[in-house]
Amino acid sequence: MRIFVLDKNLKPLDPCHPARARELLKKGRAAVFKKYPFTIVLKERTAEDSVVHSHRIKLDPGSKTTGIAIVLEETGRVTNALEIQHRGQQIKNALDARRALRRGRRQRKTRYRQPRFLNRTRPSCWLPPSLASRIANILTWVERLRKLCPIAAISQELVRFDTQKLQNPEVEGVEYQRGELFGFEVKEYLLNKWGRKCVYCKAEQTPLEIEHIKPKSKGGSDRVSNLTLACRHCNQAKSNQPIEEFLSKKPILLQKILQQAKAPLKDAAAVNTTRWELFRRLQETGLPVETGTGGQTKFNRQTRGIEKQHWTDAACVGYSTPFMLLLRGVKPLFVTAKGHGTRQRCGTNRYGFPIRHAPQAKFFMGFQTGDLVKASVPKGKYAGRHKGRIAIRFRPSFRLTTQTLKFDVHPKYLTIIQKADGYEYQFS
């Protein structure tokens, strides 16, 4: 893991080794600029006095988690890595609750009023808030990392099938989608759909084989809705039996598999909906944007013997992936999107009637809800040192939330580590 470095004019330099950063801080030649991600700023040197190498941001967008890796293209070293936890489902749940309250309130009115949404228009590139938040999170971190590291290019996992026309212009028909990576594409889709485990015995961490629910010898097809994953033992035990016969003594499991086979893949749908809009927004940064398929990412990762994680998937995106990726010592930063609070000026009670709860102010005693703080409590039940996020009250008693505890603390015991920026950070 490398430390981000800025010159005295806040221009990004090459990330340095942690030991080098400690030496610069100890000698007084640098100061801490930001805690998360940890960044130092030099007091004397400028970018003109330094040799700066080009780095590449590599993105593996996901519905729940997005992996980000920064790769030094000259050596293939992964200097930094992040995993961003999105809050799309939380936003959708909040919108559903609001919709239910408004719908119930309209039904209780003695005078009927038509819903107002019928006369509203949406722009051509409109996305639901739950999907737009995913794009906003990724773009926010791309811009932040560009200010901390000399980024020259971007790689994004985008399309699902290999562009065979670029390599073989004469390819036609079904072969157009069945290139060198076709097996990896289908397998990756099935791994996401079936939870990366055998559907019959629930075995995990074992090689899985593609299994036909309705055997091909009985008229089954190669459609994805007829494919699932099974371990070698279960695959051989089932052989070419109809699944109704193979699971005749497990009717609950049979019903579950048949329902899941035709169920849409919700997370994949979210990624498919946002990927082109994300690609368009990344192009607006002015940097060259490379795209790669999910199957290509898996091919790169397996041929290099790299364990699957979100940030390692990101490091393997695209044709630009070096043959040797240096991952030793990389400790990814886990970033969780928390939002910036609510803009709702009026809430509702359990019956749907309005309750005024507009906040008095955004700050109180120099603190803001979401600030990352360090608490030194001298006595009492929670005496000791704690670190976490606070929620302010407009009295000297704040709510501190750590990884394991929640308790009230006086602001005089608090020291700000980093101001609220809508995200929560941890390394484990």
C-alpha positions as CSV (number, residue, x, y, z in Angstrom):
1,M,0.0,0.0,0.0
2,R,1.4,3.4,-1.0
3,I,0.8,6.8,0.5
4,F,-0.6,9.6,-1.7
5,V,1.8,12.6,-1.9
6,L,1.1,16.2,-2.9
7,D,3.6,18.9,-3.6
8,K,3.5,22.3,-1.9
9,N,1.1,23.6,-4.6
10,L,-1.2,20.6,-4.0
11,K,-0.3,18.9,-7.3
12,P,-0.2,15.1,-7.2
13,L,3.1,13.3,-7.2
14,D,3.9,9.5,-7.3
15,P,2.6,7.7,-4.2
16,C,5.5,6.7,-1.8
17,H,6.2,3.8,0.5
18,P,4.8,4.2,4.0
19,A,8.3,4.1,5.5
20,R,9.3,7.1,3.3
21,A,6.2,9.0,4.4
22,R,7.0,8.4,8.1
23,E,10.5,9.7,7.5
24,L,9.3,12.8,5.8
25,L,6.8,13.5,8.6
26,K,9.4,12.9,11.3
27,K,11.9,15.3,9.7
28,G,9.2,18.0,9.3
29,R,9.5,18.0,5.5
30,A,5.8,17.0,5.1
31,A,2.5,17.3,6.9
32,V,-0.6,15.2,7.0
33,F,-3.1,16.5,4.4
34,K,-5.9,14.0,4.8
35,K,-6.5,11.0,7.0
36,Y,-8.7,8.9,4.6
37,P,-7.3,8.1,2.1
38,F,-4.0,8.9,3.9
39,T,-2.2,11.8,2.1
40,I,0.8,13.9,2.9
41,V,1.7,17.3,1.5
42,L,5.4,18.3,1.0
43,K,6.4,21.7,2.3
44,E,9.2,22.5,-0.2
45,R,9.2,20.3,-3.3
46,T,7.1,21.0,-6.4
47,A,6.0,18.8,-9.3
48,E,8.6,20.5,-11.6
49,D,11.3,19.2,-9.3
50,S,10.0,15.6,-9.3
51,V,9.7,12.7,-11.8
52,V,6.1,11.7,-12.1
53,H,4.9,8.5,-13.7
54,S,1.5,7.8,-15.2
55,H,-1.0,5.7,-13.3
56,R,-4.3,4.1,-14.4
57,I,-7.6,3.9,-12.5
58,K,-9.3,0.6,-13.0
59,L,-13.0,0.2,-12.1
60,D,-15.1,-2.9,-11.6
61,P,-18.6,-1.4,-11.1
62,G,-21.0,-3.5,-9.1
63,S,-24.6,-3.2,-7.9
64,K,-23.6,-3.3,-4.2
65,T,-19.8,-3.0,-4.2
66,T,-17.5,-1.3,-6.7
67,G,-13.8,-2.2,-6.7
68,I,-11.2,0.5,-7.6
69,A,-7.5,-0.2,-8.2
70,I,-4.7,2.3,-9.1
71,V,-2.0,0.7,-11.2
72,L,1.5,2.1,-12.0
73,E,1.5,1.2,-15.7
74,E,5.3,1.2,-16.0
75,T,5.9,-1.6,-13.4
76,G,2.4,-3.2,-13.0
77,R,2.4,-2.4,-9.3
78,V,-1.0,-1.8,-7.7
79,T,-0.3,1.2,-5.5
80,N,-3.7,1.7,-3.9
81,A,-7.1,-0.1,-3.8
82,L,-10.6,0.8,-2.6
83,E,-13.9,-1.0,-2.3
84,I,-17.0,1.3,-2.3
85,Q,-20.2,0.0,-0.7
86,H,-23.2,1.6,-2.4
87,R,-26.5,2.6,-0.7
88,G,-28.8,2.1,-3.7
89,Q,-31.1,-0.4,-1.9
90,Q,-31.3,2.0,1.1
91,I,-32.4,4.8,-1.2
92,K,-35.0,2.6,-2.9
93,N,-36.5,1.5,0.5
94,A,-36.8,5.2,1.5
95,L,-38.5,6.1,-1.7
96,D,-40.9,3.1,-1.3
97,A,-41.8,4.2,2.2
98,R,-42.4,7.8,1.1
99,R,-44.6,6.6,-1.8
100,A,-46.6,4.4,0.6
101,L,-47.2,7.3,2.9
102,R,-48.3,9.6,0.2
103,R,-50.6,7.0,-1.4
104,G,-52.2,6.3,2.0
105,R,-52.7,10.0,2.7
106,R,-54.4,10.6,-0.7
107,Q,-56.8,7.7,0.1
108,R,-57.8,9.3,3.4
109,K,-58.7,12.7,2.0
110,T,-62.4,13.4,1.7
111,R,-61.8,15.3,-1.6
112,Y,-60.2,13.2,-4.3
113,R,-57.0,14.6,-5.8
114,Q,-55.2,13.1,-8.7
115,P,-51.5,12.2,-8.3
116,R,-49.3,15.0,-9.5
117,F,-46.7,12.7,-11.1
118,L,-48.8,12.3,-14.3
119,N,-47.8,15.8,-15.5
120,R,-44.1,15.6,-14.8
121,T,-41.4,15.0,-17.4
122,R,-38.0,13.4,-17.2
123,P,-34.8,14.1,-19.1
124,S,-33.7,11.6,-21.7
125,C,-30.8,10.4,-19.6
126,W,-32.8,10.1,-16.4
127,L,-32.0,7.3,-14.0
128,P,-33.8,6.3,-10.7
129,P,-32.1,7.8,-7.6
130,S,-31.0,4.4,-6.4
131,L,-29.0,3.8,-9.7
132,A,-27.9,7.5,-10.0
133,S,-26.3,7.2,-6.6
134,R,-24.0,4.4,-7.7
135,I,-22.7,6.5,-10.6
136,A,-22.3,9.5,-8.4
137,N,-20.2,7.5,-5.9
138,I,-17.9,6.2,-8.6
139,L,-17.4,9.6,-10.2
140,T,-16.8,11.2,-6.9
141,W,-14.0,8.9,-6.1
142,V,-12.5,9.1,-9.6
143,E,-12.3,12.9,-9.2
144,R,-10.8,12.6,-5.7
145,L,-8.2,10.2,-6.8
146,R,-7.2,12.4,-9.7
147,K,-6.4,15.1,-7.2
148,L,-4.2,12.8,-5.2
149,C,-2.4,10.8,-7.9
150,P,-1.2,11.5,-11.4
151,I,-3.9,9.6,-13.3
152,A,-3.4,9.3,-17.1
153,A,-6.1,6.8,-18.1
154,I,-9.2,4.9,-16.9
155,S,-10.2,1.3,-17.4
156,Q,-13.8,0.2,-16.9
157,E,-15.5,-3.2,-17.0
158,L,-18.3,-2.6,-19.4
159,V,-19.5,-4.9,-22.2
160,R,-20.5,-8.5,-21.7
161,F,-19.3,-10.1,-24.9
162,D,-15.9,-10.0,-26.7
163,T,-15.9,-7.7,-29.7
164,Q,-15.0,-10.4,-32.2
165,K,-15.5,-8.2,-35.2
166,L,-12.3,-6.4,-34.3
167,Q,-10.3,-9.6,-34.5
168,N,-12.2,-11.6,-37.1
169,P,-14.3,-9.5,-39.5
170,E,-15.7,-12.7,-41.1
171,V,-17.3,-14.0,-38.0
172,E,-21.1,-14.4,-38.4
173,G,-24.3,-15.6,-36.6
174,V,-24.0,-17.3,-33.2
175,E,-20.2,-17.3,-33.4
176,Y,-20.2,-13.5,-33.2
177,Q,-20.9,-13.8,-29.5
178,R,-18.9,-17.0,-28.9
179,G,-15.4,-15.8,-29.0
180,E,-12.4,-16.8,-26.9
181,L,-14.1,-15.6,-23.7
182,F,-17.6,-16.9,-24.2
183,G,-17.2,-19.6,-21.6
184,F,-16.0,-17.1,-19.0
185,E,-18.9,-14.8,-19.7
186,V,-21.6,-17.4,-19.2
187,K,-19.8,-18.9,-16.1
188,E,-19.5,-15.5,-14.5
189,Y,-23.2,-14.8,-15.1
190,L,-24.2,-18.1,-13.5
191,L,-21.8,-17.6,-10.5
192,N,-23.6,-14.3,-9.8
193,K,-27.0,-15.7,-10.3
194,W,-26.6,-18.9,-8.2
195,G,-24.5,-17.4,-5.3
196,R,-21.2,-19.2,-6.2
197,K,-22.2,-22.5,-4.7
198,C,-23.6,-25.9,-5.9
199,V,-27.4,-25.6,-6.1
200,Y,-27.9,-29.2,-5.0
201,C,-25.6,-29.7,-2.0
202,K,-24.7,-26.0,-1.3
203,A,-21.0,-26.7,-1.5
204,E,-18.8,-23.7,-1.6
205,Q,-15.1,-23.1,-2.3
206,T,-15.1,-26.0,-4.7
207,P,-14.8,-26.2,-8.6
208,L,-18.3,-25.8,-10.1
209,E,-19.4,-27.1,-13.4
210,I,-22.2,-25.8,-15.7
211,E,-25.2,-28.0,-15.4
212,H,-28.3,-28.3,-17.6
213,I,-31.5,-28.2,-15.6
214,K,-33.3,-30.1,-18.3
215,P,-30.7,-32.4,-19.9
216,K,-29.8,-31.8,-23.5
217,S,-30.5,-35.5,-24.2
218,K,-34.1,-34.8,-23.1
219,G,-34.5,-31.8,-25.3
220,G,-33.0,-29.1,-23.1
221,S,-31.3,-26.0,-24.6
222,D,-28.2,-24.0,-23.9
223,R,-30.3,-20.9,-22.8
224,V,-29.0,-19.3,-19.7
225,S,-32.4,-19.9,-18.0
226,N,-31.7,-23.7,-18.4
227,L,-28.2,-23.5,-16.9
228,T,-27.1,-23.7,-13.3
229,L,-24.0,-24.7,-11.4
230,A,-23.2,-27.9,-9.6
231,C,-20.1,-29.6,-8.1
232,R,-18.6,-32.6,-10.0
233,H,-20.1,-35.1,-7.6
234,C,-23.7,-33.8,-8.0
235,N,-23.3,-33.3,-11.7
236,Q,-22.3,-36.9,-12.2
237,A,-25.0,-38.1,-9.8
238,K,-27.7,-36.3,-11.7
239,S,-26.3,-37.4,-15.1
240,N,-29.1,-37.0,-17.7
241,Q,-32.0,-37.4,-15.2
242,P,-34.8,-34.9,-15.3
243,I,-34.4,-32.6,-12.3
244,E,-37.9,-33.6,-11.1
245,E,-36.7,-37.2,-10.8
246,F,-33.3,-36.3,-9.3
247,L,-34.9,-34.1,-6.6
248,S,-38.1,-36.2,-6.1
249,K,-37.3,-36.5,-2.4
250,K,-36.5,-32.7,-2.0
251,P,-39.6,-30.9,-3.3
252,I,-38.7,-27.6,-1.5
253,L,-35.3,-27.5,-3.1
254,L,-36.8,-28.4,-6.5
255,Q,-39.3,-25.6,-6.3
256,K,-36.7,-23.1,-5.3
257,I,-34.3,-24.0,-8.2
258,L,-37.1,-23.9,-10.8
259,Q,-38.2,-20.4,-9.5
260,Q,-34.6,-19.1,-9.4
261,A,-33.9,-20.4,-12.9
262,K,-36.3,-17.9,-14.5
263,A,-35.9,-15.1,-12.0
264,P,-34.2,-12.0,-13.2
265,L,-30.8,-11.1,-11.9
266,K,-31.5,-7.9,-10.0
267,D,-27.9,-6.8,-9.4
268,A,-26.9,-7.6,-13.0
269,A,-29.8,-5.5,-14.2
270,A,-28.7,-2.6,-12.1
271,V,-25.1,-2.8,-13.5
272,N,-26.4,-3.1,-17.1
273,T,-28.6,-0.1,-16.7
274,T,-25.9,2.2,-15.4
275,R,-22.8,1.0,-17.3
276,W,-23.2,3.1,-20.4
277,E,-24.1,6.2,-18.5
278,L,-21.1,5.7,-16.3
279,F,-18.9,5.2,-19.5
280,R,-20.3,8.4,-21.0
281,R,-19.6,10.4,-17.7
282,L,-16.1,9.0,-17.5
283,Q,-15.4,10.2,-21.0
284,E,-16.3,13.7,-20.0
285,T,-13.3,13.7,-17.7
286,G,-11.1,14.1,-20.7
287,L,-9.0,11.0,-20.0
288,P,-8.8,8.0,-22.4
289,V,-11.3,5.3,-21.2
290,E,-10.6,1.6,-21.9
291,T,-13.3,-1.0,-21.6
292,G,-13.2,-4.7,-20.9
293,T,-15.6,-7.5,-20.4
294,G,-16.4,-9.4,-17.2
295,G,-15.1,-12.6,-18.8
296,Q,-11.9,-10.9,-19.8
297,T,-11.5,-9.8,-16.2
298,K,-11.9,-13.3,-14.9
299,F,-9.5,-14.6,-17.5
300,N,-6.9,-12.1,-16.5
301,R,-7.3,-12.9,-12.8
302,Q,-7.2,-16.7,-13.2
303,T,-4.2,-16.7,-15.6
304,R,-2.3,-14.6,-13.0
305,G,-3.4,-16.8,-10.1
306,I,-5.0,-13.9,-8.2
307,E,-7.6,-14.5,-5.5
308,K,-11.0,-13.0,-6.3
309,Q,-12.0,-9.8,-4.5
310,H,-13.6,-6.7,-5.8
311,W,-10.4,-4.6,-5.9
312,T,-8.4,-7.5,-7.4
313,D,-11.1,-7.8,-10.1
314,A,-10.7,-4.1,-10.8
315,A,-6.9,-4.5,-11.2
316,C,-7.5,-7.2,-13.9
317,V,-9.9,-5.1,-16.0
318,G,-9.1,-4.6,-19.7
319,Y,-6.4,-5.5,-22.2
320,S,-4.0,-3.0,-20.5
321,T,-3.5,-5.4,-17.5
322,P,0.2,-6.2,-17.2
323,F,1.3,-9.8,-17.3
324,M,2.8,-9.4,-13.8
325,L,0.6,-7.6,-11.3
326,L,2.4,-6.7,-8.1
327,L,-0.1,-6.9,-5.2
328,R,2.1,-7.5,-2.3
329,G,1.4,-5.2,0.7
330,V,-1.8,-3.8,-0.7
331,K,-4.3,-3.2,2.0
332,P,-7.6,-2.0,0.5
333,L,-9.6,0.9,2.0
334,F,-13.2,0.0,2.5
335,V,-15.5,2.9,1.8
336,T,-19.2,2.9,2.7
337,A,-21.6,5.5,1.3
338,K,-23.6,7.1,4.1
339,G,-25.1,10.2,2.4
340,H,-25.2,13.7,3.7
341,G,-28.2,13.4,5.9
342,T,-31.8,14.1,4.9
343,R,-33.1,17.2,3.1
344,Q,-36.6,16.4,4.3
345,R,-38.1,19.4,6.1
346,C,-41.2,17.7,7.4
347,G,-41.6,14.1,8.4
348,T,-44.6,12.0,9.2
349,N,-45.8,10.1,12.2
350,R,-47.0,6.4,12.1
351,Y,-50.4,7.6,10.7
352,G,-48.9,9.6,7.8
353,F,-49.6,13.0,9.3
354,P,-46.9,15.7,9.1
355,I,-44.4,16.4,11.9
356,R,-42.2,19.4,11.7
357,H,-38.6,18.5,12.5
358,A,-36.5,20.9,10.4
359,P,-33.0,21.0,12.0
360,Q,-32.1,24.2,13.7
361,A,-28.6,24.4,12.0
362,K,-26.1,22.2,10.2
363,F,-23.3,22.7,12.8
364,F,-23.2,22.8,16.5
365,M,-20.1,23.6,18.6
366,G,-18.0,23.1,15.5
367,F,-19.2,19.6,14.8
368,Q,-21.5,18.2,12.1
369,T,-23.3,14.9,11.8
370,G,-21.1,12.4,10.1
371,D,-17.8,13.8,11.4
372,L,-15.2,11.1,12.1
373,V,-13.9,11.8,15.6
374,K,-11.6,10.5,18.3
375,A,-13.2,10.4,21.8
376,S,-11.1,10.4,25.0
377,V,-13.6,9.7,27.8
378,P,-11.9,10.1,31.2
379,K,-14.4,8.2,33.4
380,G,-17.7,6.3,33.5
381,K,-19.0,3.2,31.8
382,Y,-17.3,4.0,28.4
383,A,-14.0,5.4,29.8
384,G,-11.2,5.0,27.3
385,R,-10.4,5.9,23.7
386,H,-12.9,5.4,21.0
387,K,-13.1,6.3,17.3
388,G,-16.3,6.6,15.2
389,R,-18.9,8.8,13.6
390,I,-21.1,11.3,15.6
391,A,-24.6,12.5,15.2
392,I,-25.0,16.0,16.7
393,R,-27.8,17.2,19.0
394,F,-28.3,20.8,19.7
395,R,-27.2,20.3,23.3
396,P,-23.8,19.2,24.6
397,S,-24.5,15.5,24.2
398,F,-23.7,13.8,20.9
399,R,-24.3,10.3,19.8
400,L,-21.1,8.4,19.0
401,T,-21.2,5.2,16.9
402,T,-18.1,3.0,16.7
403,Q,-17.8,-0.5,15.2
404,T,-19.1,-2.1,18.4
405,L,-20.7,0.6,20.5
406,K,-23.2,3.4,20.5
407,F,-23.3,5.9,23.4
408,D,-23.6,9.5,24.3
409,V,-20.6,11.7,24.8
410,H,-19.9,15.3,25.6
411,P,-18.3,17.3,22.7
412,K,-15.4,18.5,24.9
413,Y,-14.0,15.0,24.8
414,L,-14.0,14.8,21.0
415,T,-11.3,15.6,18.5
416,I,-12.1,15.7,14.7
417,I,-10.1,13.3,12.6
418,Q,-11.9,14.1,9.3
419,K,-14.8,16.2,8.5
420,A,-18.0,14.6,7.2
421,D,-17.8,13.9,3.5
422,G,-20.7,11.4,3.1
423,Y,-18.5,8.2,3.5
424,E,-17.3,5.9,6.3
425,Y,-13.9,4.4,6.2
426,Q,-12.2,1.3,7.6
427,F,-9.5,-1.2,6.7
428,S,-11.1,-4.5,7.7
